[in-house]
Amino acid sequence: MKPPSPPPALYAQIQALPASGPLLRGLGDATGVYLVGGAVRDLLLGGQPTDLDLVVEGEASTVAARLGATIRTHDRFGTSTVLADGFTYDIARARRECYRRPGALPDVCPANLAVDLTRRDFTVNAIAIALGQPTPGELLAVPAALDDLSAGQLRVLHDASFGDDPTRLLRMVRYQSRLRFAIEPHTLVLARRAVTDGAIATVSGARVGTELRILAREPDPLLGFACLRALALDAAIDPRFGISDRAVAQRAMAMLTPDGRRDRLVLALASRELPAADLRGLLTALAFDAGDRDAIVVAAGGADALASALATARRPSQVADAVRHAGGGVEVVALAGALGPERAAEKWLAQLRHVRLEIDGRDLLDAGVREGPAVGRGLRAALNAKLDDRVSGREAELAAALCAATGSG
């Protein structure tokens, strides 16, 4: 990393960010407002951050009112989330934090910026740039922050950091995988000790689940889950949780189509050793919503059976039937294909799932078929015939469907 630019140049860099326009116009002559955290870190690393977090020495609500429509407030922490010209800004009052017990949410009280920076998770996130007068663009940081940023390493600010907030362990592996930063040696000792001491168990499942979902959405989630495993953090969540076969995981992720959910797939990969009932219970405890929970359970629990069915399928219709019986989406097919039957899985992902009939149930009803199971039976038969290239065109589809629906063939 190059040495930080002088204040005017840093301020010019901020002005050039697309999200800065409505922010700086709204702030006007406000004082005591600072850009802080990941946005500053990424800016100093040469990036173009879009998520801009602000710290205010004073009432965050006053600054929020300058910017736009407040969409969320957290009175306990003195924070607001504001929408302005299509951009979202998180605004927090500078504060001091105290923890009543390990893993608890902190009690807060107002403080100045220097104190606020010392409450943060890692030194590289404890850097701020002034947005207001008298010195816009002035850089402020905790000791070692700029050196750590230059060295590409993650260092906690104090030895009790992981005990106070064990979700910092999960955030650490996220930064490690995203930034390709190393963990500073003493911080690594503290992290391993916290994992061994069961720090994660002191945090609510909802908070752990939030961090897992964010990690699964990272640009390289497999690296993130490898970092989890290196610290035994996956086993701290559940002894059966974690990605143990990286080769299978890489094949599955490579096979997943753009319309698939990479986060669901990586979480399914990490959950394959858990029985369906146990996995559903774990995901419920981690506050996953019903849609994500069901998709992950189906992909994790159904991939092996689907892989076996695909391996023995000889016709396209058999491939399609196997996937239909699996009951999942593209994630379970990608995972099943990674377990062996790649060609069958790829054929369904690329071609078979897009095959549609030119007829529908109304056509069968109009042709005299009674409403009921016969309609579905006829449509499935016609689709199978089309998949196997035994029929082509609307009339041939209708004939095949009527034959199966009426049992006349």
C-alpha positions as CSV (number, residue, x, y, z in Angstrom):
1,M,0.0,0.0,0.0
2,K,1.2,3.5,-0.8
3,P,1.6,6.0,2.0
4,P,-1.8,7.8,2.5
5,S,-2.4,10.9,0.5
6,P,-2.5,14.3,2.1
7,P,-6.0,15.5,3.3
8,P,-6.9,17.4,0.2
9,A,-6.1,14.5,-2.1
10,L,-8.0,12.0,0.2
11,Y,-11.0,14.3,0.2
12,A,-10.8,14.5,-3.6
13,Q,-10.8,10.6,-3.7
14,I,-13.9,10.6,-1.6
15,Q,-15.6,13.2,-3.8
16,A,-15.0,11.0,-6.9
17,L,-16.9,8.1,-5.4
18,P,-20.4,7.8,-7.0
19,A,-22.1,7.4,-3.5
20,S,-20.4,10.6,-2.3
21,G,-22.4,13.0,-4.3
22,P,-25.7,13.0,-2.3
23,L,-23.7,12.4,0.9
24,L,-21.5,15.5,0.6
25,R,-24.4,17.7,-0.7
26,G,-26.5,16.7,2.2
27,L,-23.8,17.2,4.8
28,G,-23.1,20.7,3.7
29,D,-21.2,22.5,6.5
30,A,-21.8,19.8,9.1
31,T,-18.8,19.2,11.5
32,G,-17.7,16.2,13.4
33,V,-18.7,13.8,10.6
34,Y,-16.3,11.1,9.5
35,L,-16.1,8.3,6.9
36,V,-15.1,5.2,8.8
37,G,-14.4,1.5,8.7
38,G,-14.4,-0.7,5.6
39,A,-14.9,2.1,3.2
40,V,-11.8,3.9,4.4
41,R,-9.8,0.6,4.4
42,D,-10.9,-0.1,0.8
43,L,-10.3,3.4,-0.4
44,L,-6.7,3.3,1.0
45,L,-6.2,0.0,-0.8
46,G,-7.2,1.6,-4.1
47,G,-10.8,0.4,-4.2
48,Q,-14.0,2.3,-5.0
49,P,-16.3,1.5,-2.0
50,T,-20.0,1.9,-2.5
51,D,-21.1,1.2,1.1
52,L,-20.2,4.4,3.1
53,D,-20.5,4.3,6.9
54,L,-20.4,7.5,8.9
55,V,-19.6,8.3,12.5
56,V,-20.8,11.5,14.0
57,E,-19.5,13.2,17.1
58,G,-23.0,14.2,18.2
59,E,-26.5,13.0,17.3
60,A,-26.6,10.7,14.3
61,S,-30.3,11.6,13.8
62,T,-29.4,15.2,13.1
63,V,-27.0,14.2,10.3
64,A,-29.5,11.6,9.1
65,A,-32.1,14.4,8.7
66,R,-29.8,16.3,6.5
67,L,-29.3,13.4,4.1
68,G,-32.7,12.0,3.2
69,A,-35.3,9.5,4.2
70,T,-34.4,7.6,7.3
71,I,-35.4,4.0,6.8
72,R,-34.3,2.5,10.1
73,T,-33.1,3.7,13.5
74,H,-31.6,1.9,16.4
75,D,-32.0,4.0,19.5
76,R,-30.0,1.7,21.7
77,F,-26.9,2.2,19.6
78,G,-27.6,5.7,18.3
79,T,-27.5,4.7,14.7
80,S,-29.6,5.4,11.6
81,T,-29.8,4.0,8.1
82,V,-30.6,6.6,5.4
83,L,-31.6,6.4,1.8
84,A,-30.6,9.3,-0.4
85,D,-30.7,9.4,-4.2
86,G,-30.7,5.6,-4.4
87,F,-27.7,5.2,-2.0
88,T,-27.9,3.8,1.5
89,Y,-25.8,5.2,4.3
90,D,-25.3,3.9,7.9
91,I,-24.8,6.7,10.4
92,A,-23.7,6.0,13.9
93,R,-23.0,8.3,16.9
94,A,-19.5,8.0,18.1
95,R,-19.6,5.8,21.2
96,R,-17.9,3.8,23.9
97,E,-19.0,0.2,24.4
98,C,-19.0,-2.0,27.5
99,Y,-19.9,-5.7,27.7
100,R,-21.7,-7.1,30.7
101,R,-20.7,-10.6,29.8
102,P,-18.9,-12.4,26.9
103,G,-21.0,-12.5,23.8
104,A,-23.6,-10.0,25.0
105,L,-24.7,-7.0,23.0
106,P,-22.8,-4.0,24.4
107,D,-24.0,-1.1,26.5
108,V,-23.1,2.1,24.9
109,C,-22.6,5.7,25.8
110,P,-21.5,8.8,23.7
111,A,-17.8,9.4,23.1
112,N,-15.5,11.1,20.7
113,L,-14.1,9.6,17.5
114,A,-10.8,8.6,19.1
115,V,-12.6,6.4,21.7
116,D,-15.0,5.1,19.0
117,L,-12.1,3.8,16.9
118,T,-10.8,1.8,19.8
119,R,-14.1,-0.2,20.1
120,R,-13.8,-1.6,16.6
121,D,-12.9,-5.2,15.5
122,F,-9.6,-4.9,13.7
123,T,-7.0,-2.2,13.4
124,V,-7.5,-2.0,9.6
125,N,-11.1,-1.0,10.2
126,A,-10.3,1.5,12.9
127,I,-9.4,4.3,10.4
128,A,-11.5,7.4,9.7
129,I,-11.4,10.3,7.3
130,A,-12.9,13.7,8.2
131,L,-15.7,14.9,5.9
132,G,-16.4,18.2,7.6
133,Q,-14.5,21.3,8.6
134,P,-11.9,22.4,9.6
135,T,-9.8,19.7,8.0
136,P,-11.8,17.7,5.4
137,G,-9.8,14.7,4.3
138,E,-7.8,14.4,7.5
139,L,-6.9,10.8,8.3
140,L,-7.3,9.4,11.9
141,A,-6.4,5.9,12.9
142,V,-5.5,3.8,15.9
143,P,-1.9,2.8,16.4
144,A,-0.6,0.2,14.0
145,A,-3.7,0.5,11.7
146,L,-1.8,1.9,8.7
147,D,1.1,-0.4,9.2
148,D,-1.2,-3.4,9.4
149,L,-3.1,-2.3,6.3
150,S,0.2,-1.9,4.4
151,A,1.4,-5.4,5.6
152,G,-1.9,-7.0,4.8
153,Q,-2.7,-8.4,8.3
154,L,-5.6,-8.5,10.7
155,R,-5.0,-7.5,14.3
156,V,-7.5,-7.1,17.1
157,L,-7.3,-4.0,19.2
158,H,-7.2,-5.7,22.6
159,D,-6.9,-9.2,24.0
160,A,-10.5,-9.5,25.2
161,S,-11.8,-8.6,21.7
162,F,-13.1,-12.1,20.7
163,G,-14.5,-12.7,24.2
164,D,-16.4,-9.5,24.1
165,D,-17.8,-10.2,20.7
166,P,-17.2,-13.7,19.3
167,T,-18.8,-12.8,16.0
168,R,-15.5,-11.1,15.3
169,L,-14.1,-14.5,14.7
170,L,-16.5,-15.0,11.8
171,R,-15.8,-11.5,10.5
172,M,-12.1,-12.2,10.7
173,V,-12.3,-15.2,8.3
174,R,-14.5,-13.1,6.0
175,Y,-11.9,-10.4,5.8
176,Q,-9.2,-12.9,5.5
177,S,-10.8,-14.5,2.5
178,R,-12.0,-11.3,0.9
179,L,-8.8,-9.2,1.4
180,R,-6.4,-12.1,1.3
181,F,-4.9,-10.8,4.5
182,A,-3.0,-12.8,7.0
183,I,-3.9,-13.0,10.7
184,E,-1.4,-11.3,12.9
185,P,0.4,-14.0,15.1
186,H,-0.9,-12.8,18.5
187,T,-4.4,-12.4,17.1
188,L,-4.2,-15.9,15.8
189,V,-3.3,-17.2,19.3
190,L,-6.2,-15.2,20.8
191,A,-8.6,-16.6,18.1
192,R,-7.7,-20.2,18.7
193,R,-8.0,-19.8,22.4
194,A,-11.4,-18.2,22.0
195,V,-12.6,-21.1,19.8
196,T,-11.2,-23.7,22.2
197,D,-13.0,-21.9,25.1
198,G,-16.3,-22.1,23.3
199,A,-16.7,-18.4,22.6
200,I,-19.2,-19.0,19.8
201,A,-21.6,-20.7,22.1
202,T,-22.0,-17.4,24.1
203,V,-23.5,-15.6,21.0
204,S,-27.1,-16.0,19.9
205,G,-27.8,-18.3,17.0
206,A,-29.3,-15.4,15.0
207,R,-26.0,-13.4,15.1
208,V,-24.0,-16.5,14.1
209,G,-26.4,-17.2,11.3
210,T,-26.1,-13.6,10.0
211,E,-22.4,-13.9,9.8
212,L,-22.6,-17.3,8.1
213,R,-25.0,-16.0,5.5
214,I,-22.7,-13.0,4.7
215,L,-19.7,-15.3,4.5
216,A,-21.5,-17.6,2.1
217,R,-22.2,-14.6,-0.2
218,E,-18.5,-13.6,-0.4
219,P,-16.9,-13.6,-3.9
220,D,-14.9,-16.7,-2.9
221,P,-17.0,-18.5,-0.3
222,L,-15.0,-21.7,-0.5
223,L,-11.9,-19.8,0.7
224,G,-14.0,-18.4,3.5
225,F,-15.2,-21.8,4.6
226,A,-11.6,-23.1,4.3
227,C,-10.6,-20.3,6.7
228,L,-13.4,-21.4,9.0
229,R,-12.0,-24.9,9.0
230,A,-8.5,-23.8,9.7
231,L,-9.7,-22.2,13.0
232,A,-12.1,-25.1,13.7
233,L,-14.9,-22.5,13.7
234,D,-17.1,-24.7,11.6
235,A,-16.9,-27.5,14.2
236,A,-17.7,-24.9,16.9
237,I,-21.0,-24.3,15.2
238,D,-21.6,-28.0,14.9
239,P,-19.0,-30.8,15.0
240,R,-20.5,-32.2,11.7
241,F,-20.6,-28.8,9.9
242,G,-17.9,-27.7,7.4
243,I,-16.5,-28.4,4.0
244,S,-14.2,-31.4,4.2
245,D,-13.9,-32.3,0.4
246,R,-12.7,-29.2,-1.4
247,A,-12.5,-31.0,-4.7
248,V,-16.2,-31.8,-4.6
249,A,-17.0,-28.3,-3.5
250,Q,-15.0,-26.8,-6.4
251,R,-16.8,-29.0,-8.9
252,A,-20.2,-28.2,-7.6
253,M,-19.6,-24.4,-7.5
254,A,-18.2,-24.6,-11.1
255,M,-21.3,-26.5,-12.3
256,L,-23.8,-24.2,-10.7
257,T,-25.6,-22.1,-13.3
258,P,-25.9,-18.3,-13.0
259,D,-29.5,-18.5,-11.9
260,G,-28.5,-20.7,-8.9
261,R,-27.7,-19.5,-5.4
262,R,-24.1,-19.8,-4.6
263,D,-24.7,-19.1,-0.9
264,R,-27.2,-21.9,-0.6
265,L,-24.9,-24.3,-2.4
266,V,-21.9,-23.6,-0.2
267,L,-24.0,-24.0,2.9
268,A,-25.3,-27.3,1.6
269,L,-21.8,-28.4,0.9
270,A,-20.9,-27.6,4.5
271,S,-24.0,-29.4,5.8
272,R,-23.7,-32.8,4.1
273,E,-22.8,-34.7,7.3
274,L,-25.9,-33.6,9.2
275,P,-29.1,-35.7,9.0
276,A,-32.0,-33.7,7.6
277,A,-33.8,-33.3,10.9
278,D,-30.6,-32.1,12.6
279,L,-29.8,-29.7,9.8
280,R,-33.2,-28.3,9.8
281,G,-32.9,-27.7,13.6
282,L,-29.5,-26.1,13.2
283,L,-30.6,-23.7,10.5
284,T,-33.7,-22.8,12.5
285,A,-31.5,-22.1,15.5
286,L,-29.3,-19.9,13.2
287,A,-32.5,-18.0,12.2
288,F,-32.4,-18.9,8.5
289,D,-35.7,-18.1,6.7
290,A,-37.9,-20.9,5.5
291,G,-36.9,-20.6,1.8
292,D,-33.2,-20.8,2.5
293,R,-33.6,-23.5,5.1
294,D,-35.7,-25.8,2.9
295,A,-33.3,-25.3,-0.1
296,I,-30.2,-26.1,1.9
297,V,-31.8,-29.2,3.5
298,V,-32.9,-30.6,0.1
299,A,-29.5,-29.9,-1.5
300,A,-27.5,-31.3,1.4
301,G,-29.7,-34.3,2.1
302,G,-30.8,-35.2,-1.4
303,A,-27.5,-34.9,-3.4
304,D,-26.3,-38.5,-2.8
305,A,-29.5,-40.1,-3.8
306,L,-29.8,-37.9,-6.8
307,A,-26.3,-38.7,-7.8
308,S,-27.1,-42.5,-7.7
309,A,-30.2,-42.0,-9.8
310,L,-28.4,-39.8,-12.4
311,A,-25.6,-42.4,-12.6
312,T,-28.1,-45.1,-13.7
313,A,-30.3,-42.9,-15.9
314,R,-30.1,-43.9,-19.6
315,R,-32.6,-41.6,-21.2
316,P,-33.1,-37.8,-20.9
317,S,-36.6,-38.5,-19.4
318,Q,-35.0,-40.6,-16.7
319,V,-32.6,-37.8,-15.9
320,A,-35.5,-35.3,-15.7
321,D,-37.6,-37.7,-13.5
322,A,-34.7,-38.2,-11.1
323,V,-34.3,-34.4,-10.6
324,R,-38.1,-34.0,-10.2
325,H,-38.2,-36.7,-7.5
326,A,-35.3,-35.0,-5.7
327,G,-37.5,-31.9,-5.3
328,G,-34.8,-29.3,-5.4
329,G,-33.4,-26.7,-7.7
330,V,-30.2,-26.2,-9.5
331,E,-28.2,-26.4,-6.3
332,V,-28.9,-30.0,-5.6
333,V,-28.3,-31.0,-9.2
334,A,-24.9,-29.2,-9.2
335,L,-23.9,-30.9,-5.9
336,A,-25.1,-34.3,-7.2
337,G,-23.2,-33.9,-10.4
338,A,-20.0,-33.0,-8.5
339,L,-20.4,-36.4,-6.7
340,G,-19.9,-38.3,-10.0
341,P,-22.5,-38.1,-12.8
342,E,-21.3,-34.8,-14.2
343,R,-22.6,-35.4,-17.8
344,A,-26.2,-36.1,-16.7
345,A,-26.3,-33.2,-14.3
346,E,-24.8,-30.8,-16.9
347,K,-27.3,-32.0,-19.5
348,W,-30.2,-31.2,-17.2
349,L,-28.8,-27.9,-16.2
350,A,-28.0,-26.8,-19.7
351,Q,-30.8,-28.3,-21.7
352,L,-33.4,-30.6,-20.2
353,R,-34.8,-28.3,-17.6
354,H,-35.7,-25.8,-20.3
355,V,-37.8,-28.2,-22.4
356,R,-41.5,-27.2,-22.4
357,L,-44.6,-28.7,-23.9
358,E,-46.6,-26.7,-26.5
359,I,-49.8,-28.1,-24.8
360,D,-51.2,-27.7,-21.3
361,G,-53.9,-29.2,-19.1
362,R,-56.6,-27.2,-20.8
363,D,-55.9,-28.9,-24.1
364,L,-56.5,-32.3,-22.4
365,L,-59.7,-31.1,-20.8
366,D,-60.9,-29.8,-24.1
367,A,-60.2,-33.2,-25.7
368,G,-62.4,-34.9,-23.1
369,V,-60.1,-35.9,-20.3
370,R,-61.7,-35.6,-16.9
371,E,-60.1,-33.1,-14.5
372,G,-57.9,-35.0,-12.0
373,P,-54.7,-37.2,-11.9
374,A,-55.1,-38.3,-15.5
375,V,-54.3,-34.8,-16.7
376,G,-51.0,-34.7,-14.9
377,R,-50.2,-38.3,-16.0
378,G,-50.8,-37.3,-19.6
379,L,-48.7,-34.2,-19.5
380,R,-45.8,-36.0,-17.8
381,A,-45.9,-38.7,-20.5
382,A,-45.9,-36.2,-23.3
383,L,-43.0,-34.3,-21.7
384,N,-41.0,-37.6,-21.3
385,A,-41.7,-38.4,-24.9
386,K,-40.5,-35.0,-26.0
387,L,-37.4,-35.2,-23.9
388,D,-36.5,-38.6,-25.5
389,D,-37.2,-37.2,-29.0
390,R,-40.1,-39.5,-29.5
391,V,-42.6,-36.7,-30.3
392,S,-42.2,-33.3,-32.0
393,G,-44.9,-30.7,-32.4
394,R,-48.2,-29.9,-30.8
395,E,-50.3,-32.6,-32.4
396,A,-47.8,-35.3,-31.5
397,E,-47.6,-34.1,-27.9
398,L,-51.4,-34.1,-27.6
399,A,-51.6,-37.6,-28.9
400,A,-49.0,-38.9,-26.5
401,A,-50.7,-37.1,-23.6
402,L,-54.2,-38.4,-24.5
403,C,-52.8,-42.0,-24.8
404,A,-51.3,-41.9,-21.3
405,A,-54.3,-40.1,-19.8
406,T,-56.9,-42.5,-21.1
407,G,-54.8,-45.6,-21.0
408,S,-55.5,-46.3,-24.6
409,G,-51.9,-47.0,-25.7
